[in-house]
Amino acid sequence: MWDVIWCSLYLEDVSTGFFVTFFTFKIKEVHLMNSAKSTVPFKGTPEQEAQLLKVIEEKKSDKGALMPILQKAQEIYGYLPIEVQAIISDNTGIPLEKIYGVVTFYAQFSLYPKGEYTISVCLGTACYVKGSGDIYNKLQEKLGIGGGECTADGKFSLDACRCIGACGLAPVLTVNEDVYGRLTVDDVDKILAKYA
């Protein structure tokens, strides 16, 4: 199945607070079935949808309602897949491309679920110069996912961060709350084996 990704630029009418479409253009066509990022199927429940619809109903008439609705939706589902964005669009009248633009702009939002074990590799300066980029690449290779993605079994997700404040242990990564420091690429297999 092919889909088209559109991008819209918006201008805010300061007198009303509403956004108006300024310019819309096609970014690219993508083949959805082979997307590595869509390997974990959406598993929303009717209860979650009811919660979201209640939030939308309470907030949709408020000025600037989109951000609080998205924050609450992520709290309910754990992430903001296109299915959730479509529910928000259908029930607020906000164009889906605007919602997608906001979700992908702000780092607080995630398009993909988090795994049981979230691996975060520090790519800050101290860690990077000591090899964290190679460790990050090795993890992508071993897990078969890219940054921000989750393995198909839901076990691992992989993220990069800029600094976790453990520069003396560089290079550093965390698995949930466990911190691993003074790493080399050869340590990746041992660390993953602890959580297998």
Backbone as JSON, one array per atom type, in Angstrom:
{
  "sequence": "MWDVIWCSLYLEDVSTGFFVTFFTFKIKEVHLMNSAKSTVPFKGTPEQEAQLLKVIEEKKSDKGALMPILQKAQEIYGYLPIEVQAIISDNTGIPLEKIYGVVTFYAQFSLYPKGEYTISVCLGTACYVKGSGDIYNKLQEKLGIGGGECTADGKFSLDACRCIGACGLAPVLTVNEDVYGRLTVDDVDKILAKYA",
  "N": [[0.84, -1.17, 0.0], [0.58, 2.19, -0.86], [1.22, 5.45, 0.35], [0.8, 8.97, 0.73], [2.78, 11.56, 1.97], [2.06, 14.65, 3.24], [2.86, 18.09, 3.63], [2.07, 20.94, 5.43], [2.13, 24.44, 5.73], [1.41, 26.76, 8.21], [-0.26, 29.75, 9.17], [-0.91, 31.84, 11.91], [-3.86, 33.45, 12.68], [-3.84, 36.22, 14.4], [-5.9, 37.69, 15.5], [-8.03, 35.96, 15.85], [-6.93, 33.63, 16.76], [-6.93, 31.32, 15.35], [-5.52, 28.88, 13.12], [-4.54, 29.18, 9.77], [-4.31, 27.57, 6.62], [-1.42, 28.08, 4.85], [0.26, 27.13, 2.87], [0.48, 24.11, 1.11], [2.14, 21.09, 0.38], [3.34, 18.16, -1.37], [5.42, 15.87, 0.25], [6.61, 13.27, 0.01], [6.07, 10.0, -1.42], [5.29, 7.04, 0.27], [5.89, 3.61, 0.96], [3.85, 1.85, 2.88], [3.63, -0.76, 3.92], [6.18, -1.88, 4.05], [7.52, -0.41, 5.89], [9.89, -0.01, 8.37], [9.31, 1.2, 10.72], [6.7, 0.67, 11.32], [6.34, -1.81, 12.48], [5.24, -2.7, 14.86], [2.05, -3.46, 15.67], [-0.83, -1.31, 16.02], [-2.56, -1.23, 19.06], [-4.87, -0.18, 20.27], [-7.51, 0.23, 22.67], [-11.12, -0.01, 23.13], [-11.75, 1.3, 25.52], [-9.62, 3.08, 25.89], [-10.03, 4.71, 23.67], [-12.51, 5.81, 24.35], [-11.75, 7.3, 26.6], [-10.06, 9.17, 25.36], [-11.86, 10.47, 23.61], [-13.49, 11.7, 25.47], [-11.69, 13.54, 26.62], [-11.15, 15.11, 24.35], [-13.69, 16.21, 23.88], [-13.97, 17.77, 26.19], [-11.94, 19.67, 25.84], [-11.82, 20.69, 23.22], [-12.97, 23.15, 22.42], [-11.44, 25.05, 23.59], [-9.03, 27.67, 23.28], [-6.03, 27.0, 21.62], [-6.11, 24.23, 22.02], [-4.99, 21.9, 20.95], [-2.34, 21.05, 21.8], [-2.69, 20.31, 24.65], [-4.55, 18.25, 24.23], [-3.09, 16.42, 22.68], [-1.04, 15.82, 24.51], [-2.49, 14.55, 26.55], [-3.54, 12.44, 25.09], [-1.2, 11.02, 24.48], [-0.53, 10.28, 27.04], [-2.61, 8.52, 27.58], [-2.36, 6.49, 25.58], [0.38, 6.03, 25.42], [1.92, 6.65, 23.27], [1.75, 8.33, 20.04], [0.37, 7.19, 17.55], [-0.57, 7.15, 14.02], [-3.23, 6.38, 13.93], [-4.36, 7.32, 16.32], [-3.91, 10.04, 15.99], [-5.64, 10.45, 13.86], [-8.15, 10.03, 15.05], [-8.21, 12.25, 16.73], [-8.13, 14.29, 14.82], [-10.54, 13.79, 13.38], [-12.42, 14.37, 15.35], [-11.98, 16.94, 16.21], [-11.79, 18.57, 14.06], [-9.43, 19.59, 13.21], [-6.95, 19.62, 10.75], [-5.41, 16.56, 9.72], [-2.77, 16.65, 8.79], [-1.77, 18.89, 10.06], [-1.85, 18.12, 12.73], [-0.05, 15.96, 12.64], [2.25, 17.39, 11.95], [2.68, 18.91, 14.28], [3.06, 16.86, 16.17], [5.4, 15.65, 15.19], [7.16, 17.74, 15.39], [7.61, 18.45, 18.1], [9.68, 17.23, 20.64], [8.67, 15.92, 22.86], [6.69, 14.24, 22.07], [5.9, 10.98, 20.79], [5.88, 8.92, 17.96], [5.93, 6.24, 17.94], [5.62, 3.15, 19.78], [7.03, 2.5, 23.04], [9.44, 0.12, 24.03], [9.51, -2.78, 26.23], [11.97, -2.65, 27.39], [13.73, 0.23, 27.36], [16.31, 1.47, 25.59], [18.73, 3.88, 25.86], [21.1, 5.77, 24.33], [23.79, 7.81, 25.05], [24.67, 10.54, 23.14], [26.08, 12.79, 23.56], [28.81, 15.18, 23.66], [31.15, 14.25, 25.19], [30.64, 11.48, 25.41], [30.31, 10.82, 22.72], [32.81, 11.33, 21.48], [34.2, 9.31, 22.6], [33.21, 7.05, 21.44], [30.42, 6.46, 21.42], [28.73, 6.74, 19.23], [29.37, 4.6, 17.55], [28.54, 2.51, 19.17], [25.8, 3.01, 19.3], [25.15, 2.62, 16.59], [25.77, -0.11, 16.38], [23.85, -1.21, 18.11], [21.53, -0.55, 16.67], [21.92, -2.19, 14.46], [22.01, -4.79, 15.66], [19.47, -4.95, 16.87], [17.81, -4.47, 14.78], [16.41, -2.16, 14.27], [15.78, 1.39, 13.97], [16.69, 4.59, 15.41], [14.38, 5.73, 17.86], [12.56, 3.78, 17.36], [10.8, 0.62, 17.88], [11.3, -2.81, 18.64], [9.78, -5.55, 16.85], [8.68, -7.43, 18.56], [8.14, -5.96, 20.76], [9.92, -5.77, 22.81], [12.37, -4.24, 22.98], [13.19, -0.76, 22.73], [14.83, 1.93, 21.08], [16.69, 4.8, 21.68], [18.33, 7.99, 21.26], [20.18, 10.21, 23.29], [21.24, 13.41, 24.56], [22.82, 14.11, 26.84], [23.42, 12.53, 29.9], [24.53, 13.22, 32.22], [26.68, 11.75, 33.16], [29.34, 11.97, 32.43], [31.93, 11.27, 33.19], [31.9, 8.57, 33.01], [31.9, 7.99, 30.35], [31.87, 6.2, 27.23], [28.27, 6.17, 27.63], [25.28, 4.31, 28.24], [21.79, 3.77, 28.88], [19.53, 1.32, 30.13], [16.33, 1.27, 30.61], [16.27, 2.09, 33.9], [18.83, 1.3, 34.47], [22.29, 1.96, 34.39], [25.03, 1.95, 32.19], [28.46, 2.19, 31.79], [31.66, 3.35, 30.43], [31.93, 1.93, 28.01], [32.38, -0.35, 25.22], [32.0, -1.29, 21.77], [32.0, -4.02, 21.82], [30.7, -4.66, 24.17], [27.98, -4.59, 23.74], [26.52, -6.97, 23.03], [26.63, -8.45, 25.44], [25.21, -6.79, 27.19], [22.64, -6.71, 25.99], [21.99, -9.41, 26.26], [21.43, -9.65, 28.98], [18.82, -8.82, 29.17], [17.33, -10.41, 27.6]],
  "CA": [[0.0, 0.0, 0.0], [1.32, 3.44, -0.93], [0.57, 6.6, 0.95], [1.48, 10.22, 0.43], [2.98, 12.43, 3.13], [1.89, 16.05, 2.87], [3.32, 19.06, 4.61], [1.37, 22.22, 5.33], [2.64, 25.55, 6.53], [0.27, 27.47, 8.75], [-0.09, 31.07, 9.77], [-1.93, 32.06, 12.92], [-4.59, 34.72, 12.64], [-3.72, 36.66, 15.79], [-7.16, 38.24, 16.01], [-8.94, 34.86, 16.22], [-6.19, 32.52, 17.36], [-7.05, 30.15, 14.49], [-4.48, 28.7, 12.12], [-5.03, 29.04, 8.41], [-3.32, 26.94, 5.76], [-0.71, 29.04, 4.03], [0.85, 26.45, 1.73], [0.52, 22.67, 1.29], [2.88, 20.44, -0.7], [3.64, 16.74, -1.17], [6.81, 15.61, 0.61], [7.03, 12.03, -0.65], [5.2, 8.85, -1.33], [5.96, 6.0, 1.03], [5.26, 2.3, 0.95], [3.58, 1.64, 4.3], [3.77, -2.15, 4.35], [7.57, -2.22, 4.29], [8.12, 0.55, 6.79], [10.42, -0.63, 9.58], [8.76, 1.88, 11.88], [5.33, 0.23, 11.58], [6.37, -3.24, 12.77], [4.43, -2.99, 16.03], [0.68, -3.05, 15.33], [-1.57, -0.48, 16.96], [-3.41, -2.06, 19.91], [-5.75, 0.66, 21.08], [-8.71, -0.43, 23.18], [-12.3, 0.87, 23.18], [-11.68, 2.11, 26.74], [-8.69, 4.18, 25.61], [-10.69, 5.64, 22.74], [-13.54, 6.54, 25.11], [-11.03, 8.3, 27.4], [-9.59, 10.22, 24.46], [-13.03, 11.23, 23.14], [-13.92, 12.54, 26.6], [-10.72, 14.64, 26.69], [-11.38, 15.98, 23.19], [-14.94, 16.93, 24.1], [-13.74, 18.77, 27.24], [-10.94, 20.68, 25.51], [-11.76, 21.12, 21.82], [-13.39, 24.53, 22.2], [-10.44, 25.93, 24.2], [-7.99, 28.21, 22.4], [-4.78, 26.26, 21.79], [-6.47, 22.94, 22.61], [-4.29, 20.76, 20.37], [-1.24, 20.55, 22.64], [-3.17, 19.53, 25.78], [-5.2, 17.01, 23.75], [-2.01, 15.49, 22.31], [-0.37, 15.36, 25.73], [-3.38, 13.6, 27.21], [-3.62, 11.25, 24.23], [0.02, 10.25, 24.69], [-0.65, 9.72, 28.39], [-3.57, 7.41, 27.48], [-1.88, 5.41, 24.71], [1.82, 5.83, 25.55], [2.53, 7.21, 22.07], [0.74, 8.96, 19.19], [0.37, 6.65, 16.19], [-1.45, 7.84, 13.09], [-4.61, 6.05, 14.27], [-4.77, 8.24, 17.39], [-3.97, 11.37, 15.38], [-6.86, 10.5, 13.04], [-9.28, 10.21, 15.97], [-8.16, 13.65, 17.16], [-8.52, 15.1, 13.66], [-11.97, 13.58, 13.09], [-13.28, 14.89, 16.4], [-11.71, 18.35, 16.47], [-11.81, 19.32, 12.81], [-8.06, 20.03, 12.9], [-6.43, 18.75, 9.69], [-4.47, 15.54, 10.15], [-1.39, 17.06, 8.5], [-1.35, 19.85, 11.09], [-1.59, 17.32, 13.93], [1.2, 15.24, 12.38], [3.32, 18.38, 12.01], [2.92, 19.25, 15.69], [3.6, 15.66, 16.83], [6.78, 15.41, 14.78], [8.0, 18.9, 15.73], [7.95, 18.5, 19.52], [10.38, 16.02, 21.11], [7.93, 15.25, 23.92], [5.75, 13.29, 21.49], [6.47, 9.84, 20.11], [5.01, 8.25, 16.99], [6.1, 4.79, 18.06], [5.55, 2.69, 21.17], [8.27, 2.2, 23.73], [9.56, -1.3, 24.36], [9.6, -3.15, 27.65], [13.27, -2.11, 27.78], [14.12, 1.38, 26.55], [17.76, 1.69, 25.57], [19.04, 5.26, 25.49], [22.54, 5.93, 24.18], [24.2, 9.21, 25.1], [25.47, 11.01, 22.01], [26.69, 14.06, 23.93], [30.2, 15.31, 23.2], [32.1, 13.37, 25.89], [30.35, 10.09, 25.03], [30.48, 10.63, 21.28], [34.24, 11.25, 21.13], [34.72, 8.04, 23.12], [32.69, 5.91, 20.68], [29.01, 6.11, 21.59], [28.09, 6.64, 17.92], [29.56, 3.22, 17.09], [27.69, 1.67, 20.02], [24.44, 3.26, 18.82], [25.02, 1.93, 15.3], [25.77, -1.55, 16.65], [22.54, -1.53, 18.66], [20.57, -0.52, 15.56], [22.18, -3.39, 13.67], [21.64, -5.99, 16.42], [18.03, -4.96, 17.15], [17.08, -4.35, 13.52], [15.54, -0.97, 14.32], [16.46, 2.68, 14.0], [16.4, 5.43, 16.58], [12.98, 6.06, 18.07], [11.72, 2.65, 16.98], [10.6, -0.48, 18.81], [11.36, -4.11, 17.98], [8.46, -6.1, 16.53], [8.16, -8.17, 19.72], [7.84, -5.01, 21.83], [10.87, -5.94, 23.91], [13.34, -3.15, 23.06], [13.13, 0.45, 21.91], [16.14, 2.55, 21.04], [16.69, 6.26, 21.58], [19.58, 8.69, 21.5], [20.0, 11.39, 24.12], [22.39, 14.3, 24.45], [23.69, 14.02, 28.01], [22.72, 12.05, 31.09], [25.25, 13.7, 33.38], [27.64, 10.76, 33.64], [30.44, 12.14, 31.48], [33.1, 10.57, 33.69], [31.76, 7.15, 32.64], [31.71, 7.95, 28.9], [30.51, 6.38, 26.72], [27.24, 5.68, 28.53], [23.92, 4.06, 27.8], [20.9, 3.28, 29.93], [18.44, 0.42, 29.8], [15.39, 1.74, 31.64], [16.98, 2.86, 34.93], [20.18, 0.75, 34.64], [23.3, 2.75, 33.69], [26.23, 1.22, 31.79], [29.48, 3.15, 31.39], [32.98, 2.93, 29.94], [31.54, 0.86, 27.1], [32.9, -0.51, 23.86], [31.05, -1.98, 20.9], [31.98, -5.43, 22.23], [29.81, -4.82, 25.34], [26.58, -4.56, 23.34], [25.91, -8.32, 23.11], [26.49, -8.83, 26.87], [24.15, -5.99, 27.77], [21.36, -7.2, 25.45], [21.73, -10.76, 26.81], [20.85, -9.52, 30.32], [17.4, -8.48, 29.08], [16.71, -11.32, 26.61]],
  "C": [[0.89, 1.24, 0.0], [0.53, 4.55, -0.27], [1.41, 7.84, 0.63], [1.6, 11.03, 1.72], [2.93, 13.87, 2.64], [2.42, 16.94, 3.98], [2.54, 20.35, 4.38], [2.05, 23.24, 6.22], [1.42, 26.36, 6.96], [0.68, 28.84, 9.26], [-1.21, 31.24, 10.78], [-2.54, 33.44, 12.73], [-4.64, 35.21, 14.08], [-5.02, 37.23, 16.35], [-8.11, 37.14, 16.48], [-8.24, 33.73, 16.95], [-6.26, 31.26, 16.52], [-5.89, 30.11, 13.51], [-5.14, 28.56, 10.76], [-3.92, 28.43, 7.56], [-2.73, 27.98, 4.83], [-0.23, 28.38, 2.75], [0.89, 24.95, 2.04], [1.26, 22.05, 0.11], [3.16, 18.98, -0.33], [5.12, 16.58, -0.86], [7.31, 14.39, -0.15], [5.93, 11.0, -0.57], [5.97, 7.77, -0.59], [5.18, 4.71, 0.92], [5.08, 1.87, 2.4], [3.86, 0.21, 4.75], [5.21, -2.52, 4.68], [8.27, -1.26, 5.23], [8.59, -0.14, 8.06], [9.77, -0.03, 10.83], [7.35, 1.39, 12.22], [5.27, -1.26, 11.91], [5.55, -3.62, 13.98], [3.01, -2.52, 15.74], [0.04, -2.22, 16.44], [-2.55, -1.36, 17.74], [-4.28, -1.22, 20.83], [-7.01, -0.08, 21.49], [-9.9, 0.53, 23.11], [-12.29, 1.78, 24.42], [-10.75, 3.31, 26.54], [-9.34, 5.2, 24.69], [-11.76, 6.46, 23.45], [-12.9, 7.63, 25.97], [-10.61, 9.48, 26.53], [-10.76, 11.08, 23.99], [-13.56, 12.16, 24.23], [-13.0, 13.77, 26.73], [-10.96, 15.63, 25.55], [-12.62, 16.83, 23.41], [-14.76, 18.05, 25.13], [-12.88, 19.94, 26.76], [-11.06, 21.29, 24.12], [-12.18, 22.56, 21.57], [-12.41, 25.53, 22.83], [-9.46, 26.43, 23.14], [-6.7, 27.43, 22.67], [-4.98, 24.87, 22.35], [-5.62, 21.77, 22.11], [-3.2, 20.2, 21.26], [-1.75, 19.77, 23.85], [-3.86, 18.23, 25.37], [-4.13, 15.98, 23.38], [-1.29, 14.95, 23.54], [-1.2, 14.31, 26.45], [-3.48, 12.31, 26.41], [-2.37, 10.38, 24.4], [0.02, 9.6, 26.07], [-1.55, 8.47, 28.35], [-2.98, 6.22, 26.73], [-0.39, 5.08, 24.88], [2.61, 6.36, 24.36], [1.4, 7.72, 21.18], [0.81, 8.42, 17.76], [-0.65, 7.38, 15.31], [-2.93, 7.55, 13.39], [-5.17, 6.99, 15.34], [-4.87, 9.66, 16.83], [-5.23, 11.53, 14.53], [-8.1, 10.68, 13.91], [-9.36, 11.67, 16.4], [-8.63, 14.55, 16.02], [-10.02, 15.0, 13.39], [-12.87, 14.26, 14.1], [-13.02, 16.34, 16.78], [-11.86, 19.22, 15.22], [-10.45, 19.89, 12.43], [-7.51, 19.09, 11.83], [-5.36, 17.79, 10.21], [-3.03, 15.97, 9.9], [-0.88, 18.09, 9.51], [-1.01, 19.1, 12.38], [-0.27, 16.58, 13.79], [2.39, 16.19, 12.48], [3.68, 18.75, 13.44], [3.58, 18.06, 16.4], [5.05, 15.43, 16.46], [7.71, 16.57, 15.11], [8.49, 18.84, 17.17], [8.53, 17.17, 19.99], [9.61, 15.27, 22.19], [6.98, 14.18, 23.38], [6.49, 12.17, 20.76], [5.45, 9.22, 19.17], [5.0, 6.74, 17.18], [6.08, 4.37, 19.53], [6.95, 2.47, 21.75], [8.27, 0.71, 24.08], [9.56, -1.52, 25.86], [10.91, -2.61, 28.22], [13.64, -0.98, 26.83], [15.61, 1.61, 26.71], [17.99, 3.11, 25.08], [20.56, 5.42, 25.49], [22.87, 7.41, 24.18], [25.09, 9.53, 23.9], [26.0, 12.41, 22.27], [28.17, 14.04, 23.59], [31.15, 14.32, 23.87], [31.9, 11.91, 25.49], [30.66, 9.85, 23.56], [31.95, 10.48, 20.91], [34.87, 9.96, 21.65], [34.01, 6.83, 22.5], [31.22, 5.59, 20.82], [28.26, 6.02, 20.26], [28.2, 5.23, 17.36], [28.69, 2.25, 17.89], [26.23, 1.79, 19.57], [24.19, 2.53, 17.5], [24.96, 0.42, 15.48], [24.43, -2.0, 17.21], [21.47, -1.52, 17.57], [20.7, -1.79, 14.72], [21.68, -4.64, 14.39], [20.12, -6.09, 16.62], [17.19, -4.89, 15.88], [16.11, -3.19, 13.49], [16.41, 0.28, 14.25], [16.12, 3.43, 15.27], [14.93, 5.79, 16.65], [12.04, 4.92, 17.77], [11.7, 1.58, 18.06], [10.69, -1.79, 18.04], [9.95, -4.68, 17.83], [7.85, -6.85, 17.71], [7.85, -7.26, 20.91], [8.83, -5.05, 22.99], [11.81, -4.74, 24.08], [12.91, -1.96, 22.23], [14.47, 1.15, 22.07], [16.01, 4.05, 20.83], [18.11, 6.78, 21.75], [19.25, 9.87, 22.41], [21.28, 12.22, 24.05], [23.31, 14.28, 25.67], [22.87, 13.5, 29.18], [23.47, 12.42, 32.36], [26.22, 12.7, 33.98], [28.87, 10.78, 32.74], [31.71, 11.42, 31.91], [33.08, 9.08, 33.37], [31.67, 6.95, 31.13], [32.5, 6.81, 28.25], [29.48, 5.62, 27.57], [25.96, 5.36, 27.77], [23.1, 3.61, 29.0], [19.92, 2.29, 29.33], [17.44, 0.61, 30.94], [16.18, 2.55, 32.67], [18.41, 2.36, 35.17], [21.17, 1.54, 33.79], [24.53, 1.89, 33.43], [27.24, 2.23, 31.26], [30.79, 2.5, 31.0], [32.82, 1.75, 28.97], [32.38, 0.83, 25.83], [31.82, -1.23, 23.06], [30.92, -3.44, 21.32], [31.06, -5.69, 23.43], [28.33, -4.94, 24.96], [25.89, -5.92, 23.51], [25.66, -8.74, 24.57], [25.34, -8.07, 27.51], [22.79, -6.48, 27.29], [20.99, -8.55, 26.04], [21.11, -10.68, 28.19], [19.33, -9.32, 30.3], [16.64, -9.41, 28.11], [15.7, -12.27, 27.25]]
}
